[in-house]
C-alpha cells in the first residue's frame, strides 16, 4: 500500500486535534462537578461559584480560564440541556403603516389586510410581504399611485411625490430589510442580558424571521416579555466622571455600613446607623481620595477588581468596589486621577448583576439624586470581558431623556474626510430644533459633555459634542470599525422603524427532560456500539476486530470534529451518531465480502486484501456520496434539530470513509507484515449466501403486486383517515407533563381538561409517567399573556382532579407553533423530499450514464417514501406509541431515502460489473439476477447491522425519538427490499434492448 506514512501522519495529527478539542469538555465537566460538590445541591451557590472562577485559570496545561473552556466544550442542544427556542417574526404590516403615517386611505388598508391573509396561506407565504402588498394595491386600484400615500414629509428626501409604484416598492423593501436587521441587532442585545452560555441567534435569510436559542434559560415568561417588547431608543445627557464619582463613594460607604450593622447585630436601628455613616462619607473627601488610590492600586494588578486585597476583607469594607473598579488613570505627575468622560467604572461580566443589585437597591435609590442613573455599555471594552458603566443624567419634570428616537429620519454608515468609519444621523424638523438646543448646551464651556445613545437601557455610544449642531444632520465618530457603524446606524433607526417582533413559534425543554434525553442517548449509543461490534466479530472473525477498531476510532474522530466545528449536539444528532455506527460498518462489509470472493478464487491473503479494497472502492464511494447528498439536503432545508442530525450524518460519513478505507487498510498491512493469520469468517458464517440463487427478477411481478397493494391501501388510508400531525405541522401549543408516582390514563386527563381547553385537545402517552398534551386553546392569540393563560389553565384544571393533581413544576417542556409556520413546514417538507429524490436520481444518471438506472433509483426512493407514509397512516392509533408526522419524521424519510440509495447503488455497481463481463449469449435478466445474488450477503449483513442499531435506539433511545427511530427502522427494511425487488426489476423492464 502506497502512502502509509502520510496516512499515519494525518491520523495522528487528527487524533491530537480531536483530543485537544474534546479536552475542553472534560475540563468544563470537572469544574462543574467541583461546583456541584461545593454547593451541595444549592443552585444559587453553584452559579456563584462558577461566576467567581469565570476568569480564573482552570486548564493548568494551557492556562485557559473557565469562560474560555466553557465556550469550547461540546455544545448541547435544547432537547439535551433544556432551555428555550423562539422564532420571532417582524411585523412588516405595522412597519408599512408607520411609514405611511397611518394613512386612512381605504384601498391602502384593504391591500394590507389582503397581504396579511395571503402571507398566512401555505401557497403564498414564501413570497415577500412588500411584493404581496404592492400587488394587492394595484389589483384594487390599477391607476393608483403609491407615492401619494408614502411621499410624506419625513420620506420626501428619499421618495418624490411623482415616484412610480416600482420605485415605492424598492423604497419599502429597503426599509423592510433595514427594519429586520435593526430588530436582529436589538434582539441580539437583549439576549446578552440573560447571561446564558452559548446563546444562538440567526437571521433567516430571505425572510422576516429571527431564530433565537437560549440553552439553560429557566425564565420563559421573562424571555417572552423581553423579546416581544418594542425597541426604546433615547438620547441622554451625561455626568462627567468627576461629578458622579462622589456618589459611588457614598454608595460604597452606605453598603459597608449596612454590612457592618448586620454583623454587629447591636439591636440598634440599621437605618439610623447607615444614615450617619453616609453623612460621614459625604463630608470626608480626603477619605474618598484615599480609598480611590488604595482600591485602584490593587485593581491594577488584576482587572477583575482589587484582587490582591483579602477578598473577604475587601467585600466587607468596600462592597461596591469589590466587584467594580473606578475609572482612573495616571496623570502627568504620576498620580492617580479620575478618567475623563461619562464612564465612571468597569466590571467583569459576571459581576455586573451584583453591581446592578447594589445600585438599584431601595436604600441606595433613596439617597442618591433622582436625576442620575447608571447604565452599562452594550459591548465589552475591546479585547476584554469587562463592561463600562456610564453616569446618565435625567432631565425635565419626568426625569427622562432629552430626546426620543422617533425624531430620527435616517442613519447610515459612512466615512469621514480621513476615511475613518463614522455614522451620519439625520433628524426631522422637530428633532433638529431640539437637537440644536441640546448640543449647544453640551458643547458650551471648556468641559464639553457627551450625549449617550441608549437602546433598551444599554449605552451604544456616548460621543462628546464638539459644537452646536444645526440642521439636524450629525456625524458620530470614534474608534469605530465598519461593523460598529453598521450596528449603530441600525440602532438609530429603531425609533424610525418600530417594526414589532412577535413570537410565532417556541419550544421549551425542562432540565429534567433534557437529562432524560442525555441518559437515553448515552445508553442507546453505548448499546448500539456494543451490538454492532459483537456482530462484526461473530460474523467476520479476526477481520471483524479490525472493523471494531475502525468504528471506535471513527466515533472519536466524529466527536472531535463536531466539537471543533462548534456543531450543536441534539437528540436527533445522537440518533445520527447511533445510525452512523450502523452505516460505518457498510464499507467494511463491502471490503470483506470482496476479500472473501477473492480468496474463493484462490488468491493469496495479501493479494486478496489488496484486490478487495480496490474492487470495493467504487461501490463504497457511490453509496456514501449518495447518503452524504441526503444529509446535505437535510442541512440546507432543515432547521434546528434536523440540521443537528444532518451535520452529524455528514461528518460521520466523512470520518467513516477515512477509518474504513485508510485506517483499516493500514491495520491490515501491519497484521500482514507481522505474519498474522487473518480470517474473514467463522465456520458458521463462511458459507452464508455463498451459493444463493433466488429468482428475484423472475418474481418481479409478485413484488410489483405486493408494493402496489400496500401503497394503494396506504393512499386510501391517507385520504380517509389521514395522519396525526405533530404540533410543528399542525400548529398549536404542546406541553410535556409528568405525573410522578401516580397512575393516570389519557381518559382521566381528557376528562379533566376537555371542558376548558376543548375536545380537540390531544393527549398521548410518553412512557409510564409522562404525557404529551396538544391544544388549540387561544391558538390565534400570540400575546405573552395568552401563553401564560393557557399554561395556567392547564395546570389549574389538572390540579382540580385528585387523580391528576399537579403543579407548574410538573410541566417539563412545551412548544408553540403558529399556523403560518406550520403551513410553511408542510410545504417545505414536501418540496424537500421531492428535491432529494431528484438530486439523487441525477447523481445516479451521471454516475451510471443510463437513464434506466436513474429511473430505477427514482422509483425505488419514491416507493420507499410512500411505503413509510402508508405504514404511518394505516397503523396510526393501533401501535402503543406515537406515529406523528413532524420534522423528525421528515428527517427519517430523507435518511431512509439516503440509505435506500446507498443500498441500491451497491446493487447497481455489481449489476454494471456483471453486465460488462457477461458473454453475448447470456440474457440480461439472468446476468442481473446473478449480480443481485452475488451481493446478497453484503445487502443482508449491512441491513442487519443497521436494524440492530435502530432496534437499540427504538427500545432505549427515549420517548422523544421513538417515532423517529421507528420510521427509520421500517424504512431500512423497506429500503433493503426495494433495492433488490423494485429498483432492479425496473432496469430489466425498461432496458431490455439497451442492456443487450
Secondary structure, DSSP 8 states (H G I E B T S, - for coil): -TTHHHHHHHHHHHHHHHHHHHHHHHHHHHHHHHHHHHHTT-HHHHHHHHHHTTTSEEETTTTEEHHHHHHTS-EE-HHHH-EEEEEEEE-HHHHHHHHTTS---HHHHHHHHHHHHHHHSTTTTTS-HHHHHHHHHHHH-TT--THHHH--TTTTTTS-TT--HHHHHHHHHHHHHHHHHHHHHHHHHHHGGG--TT-EEEE-TTSSEEEEEEET---HHHHHHHHHS---EEEEEE--HHHHHHHHHHHHHHHHHHHHHHHH--SS-HHHHHHHHHHHHHH-HHHHHHHHHHHHHHHTT-TTSSTTS-HHHHHHH-TTTTT-EE-EEE-TTS-EEE-SSSEEEEEEHHHHHHHHHHHTSHHHHHHS-TTEEEEEBSS-STTSSEEEEEEEE-BTTTTB-SEEGGGEEEEEEEE-TTS-EEEEEEE-HHHHHHHHHHHHHHHSSSS--EEEEEETTEEEEEEE--S---TTEEEEESS--HHHHHHHHHHHTTTT----EEEEEEEEE-HHHHHHHHHHHHHHHHHHHHHHHHHHHHHHHHHHHHHHHHHHHHHHHHHHHHHHTT-EE-HHHHHHHHHHHHHHHHHHHHHHHHHHHHHHTT--HHHHHHHHHHHHHHHHHHHHHHHHHHHHHHHHH--THHHHHHHHHHHHHHHHHIIIIIIHHHHHHHHHHTT----S--TTTTTTTTT----TTTTHHHHHHHHHHHHHHHHHHHHHT---B-HHHH-EEEEEEE-TT----HHHHHHHHHHHH-TT-EEEE-SSSEEEEEE-TTTT--SHHHHHHHHHHHHHHHHTSGGG---GGGEEEEEEE-HHHHHHHHHHHHHHHHHHHHHHHHHHHHHH--HHHHHHHHHHHHHHHHHHHHHHHHSTTTSSS---BSHHHHHHHHHHHHHHHHHHHHHHHHHHHHHHT--TTS-HHHHHHHHHHHTHHHHHHHHHHHHHHHHHHHHHS-GGGHHHHHHHHHHHHHHHHHIIIIIHHHHHHH-HHHH-
